Amino acid sequence: NKSEKKLKHNSTTITLVSPSEEPERTNVPIIAWGANAKRFFWGFKEQGMDRSVSTREGRNLNVQPILNDQGFPLYQIKNVLPRNSPSFKRLMSFLTEDGNANAVMSQTEEMEQHELVRGKPQTLRRSLVSQLIYSDHDHDDAGNHRNRSREILNLIQKGLPKDLVGGMGSKHIGTNPTSLDHFHPYEDGSVVYYRTTGKDFYNTHHDSYDPRDPPRDRQRAYTILLYIRSPKGSPLIGGTEFPRLTQHHHFGAHGKEKEGNDIHEKQRREQVSSGKRGLVVKPDIGDAIVWPNFDQEGKPYMDSIHRALSIPKSTCGQRFEMGKIVINLWFEGFQI
């Protein structure tokens, strides 16, 4: 079985379907891509080159491909929220409650999800989570949380490519999925806190599809993962790993590796030295990575499976115990 365990403070218990040893494949969902998002992931001839895209407010953003041997469209978006900007400082104030760990705990749920693997329980994830609800209806019991979520999301979307966030906001939910140029509406989002205990992580998973589980009612076409706080050290400390991907390298005429600008060369070398591990990415603070969960034909893209690496306890020492803070944003793919 997969289940989530109630812990010391706010928590939600969810029971999911138990996967069998040889699971039967459920109905495979197929989505319709909107032209803007599809062009962002696959529409550029020079897929291995940096490119410039615009936000809704006209600010230019640098998008860097994270090259891999599988040709999976994984990108790093630079300076979504520049760390010295007023927007970033305001966001940090929201997310860290100005350094008050107890206040953060009161705003989050502690999630510990388990599943049975060959008859033995195994932990799938452990972290603190705060859901980000995008709604214009704030006159209810959850009004304060909705207001907080909406302000956080408004700060973030101003720094993201307009082709990806054109569907954010409740007024876009009714977008016509049969239109080729439809935007993908905001489906869900969360702030995730990984503590400096060595025990918080999220094991390998796909953000929208698992053949062992019933299909989701709403599919997640693509994921944006924004790094807000990141522990020092190599990408293996608190990075995001894509187990099915391997790092692609450029070689010159004499077999010498060329310098590239898609990700830091130091990060590239450390990924190679990690042996059999998949591609590991650790963006700079204020940067985001983005990837599709479905391929160009709208079928589940299993190369997108990923996991959040833990922060070893030896890296502790910060006054505030939340060693890594990321924000997940998911956008709906209309099923066909």
C-alpha positions, -999 to +999 in steps of 0.1 A: +000+000+000+009+036-004-002+058+025+007+090+043+015+089+080+002+114+105+030+131+123+034+157+151+016+186+136-007+195+107-010+164+085-032+148+058-037+111+055-042+097+020-046+061+010-036+052-025-039+020-045-015-008-037+008-016-066+013-053-074+046-069-083+037-070-120+011-042-123-014-041-151-012-010-171-042+013-166-057+034-193-029+056-205-039+093-206-032+114-236-032+152-235-036+180-260-007+204-261-013+242-265+009+258-292+027+281-268+039+255-243+047+230-271+068+256-289+087+263-256+097+227-252+102+215-288+098+245-312+133+258-315+157+246-342+188+251-321+177+230-292+212+229-277+216+267-275+206+293-249+176+315-259+158+345-247+121+345-238+097+371-223+077+374-192+041+388-192+056+422-182+082+421-210+113+412-190+137+391-209+147+357-194+176+335-203+167+298-209+195+273-208+191+237-221+203+210-197+217+187-223+213+149-220+219+119-242+182+111-243+172+144-258+148+151-231+137+188-231+149+199-197+156+236-192+170+260-166+154+294-165+178+320-150+169+347-126+132+341-123+135+359-090+169+376-087+180+370-051+187+407-044+154+418-058+125+432-036+103+404-049+127+377-038+131+393-004+094+395+001+089+359-010+116+348+015+098+367+042+066+348+034+082+314+032+105+316+062+083+337+084+113+359+089+133+330+104+106+318+128+107+280+123+077+275+146+056+298+125+067+279+093+056+246+110+022+261+117+018+269+079+028+235+067+018+198+067+044+172+075+041+145+048+055+110+052+043+087+025+049+050+024+044+021-001+048-016+000+077-030-021+079-068-022+058-069+009+080-045+029+071-009+037+093+017+021+092+055+025+085+073-007+089+109+007+092+130+038+091+168+040+071+198+051+045+210+025+023+240+021-002+239-008-004+270-031-041+276-039-048+301-067-083+315-061-101+348-062-125+336-035-109+345-001-140+350+020-140+316+036-124+296+064-092+293+044-091+330+034-058+339+050-041+309+034-056+317+000-045+353+002-010+342+011-009+316-017-022+341-042+005+367-033+032+341-035+020+329-069+017+365-082+053+372-072+065+341-090+045+343-122+059+377-130+093+362-134+083+332-156+079+328-194+045+340-205+042+310-228+042+288-197+021+308-172-005+323-195-031+300-179-025+311-144-055+327-126-090+315-122-102+335-152-082+311-175-097+279-162-123+278-188-098+279-217-110+260-247-089+228-249-098+222-285-080+255-295-045+248-307-033+280-291-049+274-257-029+281-225-025+254-199-043+264-167-026+263-133-034+228-118-017+229-084+014+240-066+032+237-033+061+250-012+083+221-001+107+224+028+135+199+033+151+200+067+187+196+076+182+163+093+194+139+066+159+124+065+138+145+042+136+135+005+112+125-023+120+093-040+117+086-077+083+095-092+064+109-122+045+140-116+013+129-134+012+092-143+019+059-126+008+027-144+002+011-110-024+038-099-057+049-112-054+078-136-055+113-122-087+134-129-064+163-141-031+156-158+000+177-152+014+186-186+046+202-173+064+211-141+082+242-130+105+238-100+118+270-085+148+269-060+143+294-032+169+281-007+196+256-015+223+239+007+259+245-001+280+218-017+278+196-047+246+189-067+243+156-048+235+176-017+199+186-021+198+185-059+171+170-082+180+138-100+166+124-132+175+087-130+167+079-167+188+108-181+226+109-186+246+141-190+255+150-226+290+163-233+305+184-261+339+173-275+361+192-297+382+180-327+409+166-305+386+148-281+389+175-254+357+185-237+345+219-247+334+245-222+296+250-223+271+275-210+241+252-205+250+245-168+280+251-147+311+231-157+318+222-121+283+208-118+288+188-150+321+172-138+305+163-104+276+146-122+301+124-142+321+115-111+289+103-094+292+070-113+259+053-122+237+081-109+214+098-133+216+135-143+216+157-112+206+193-114+209+219-087+199+254-099+211+286-084+188+303-059+161+322-078+165+299-108+139+273-120+140+241-140+111+231-162+102+199-180+072+183-198+056+152-182+041+143-216+058+140-250+050+158-282+022+133-290+006+139-256+016+105-241+033+101-207+070+110-209+086+085-185+121+101-189+107+129-167+107+107-135+129+124-109+136+125-072+147+151-046+180+142-030+183+145+008+205+169+027+231+150+048+230+158+084+267+168+083+257+199+063+237+212+093+248+244+111+223+269+097+204+288+124+172+281+105+166+244+100+150+245+066+180+237+044+162+236+011+131+253-001+116+247-035+083+257-051+065+233-074+041+246-101+020+222-122+000+231-153-029+210-166-029+191-198-065+186-212-071+149-218-083+138-253 
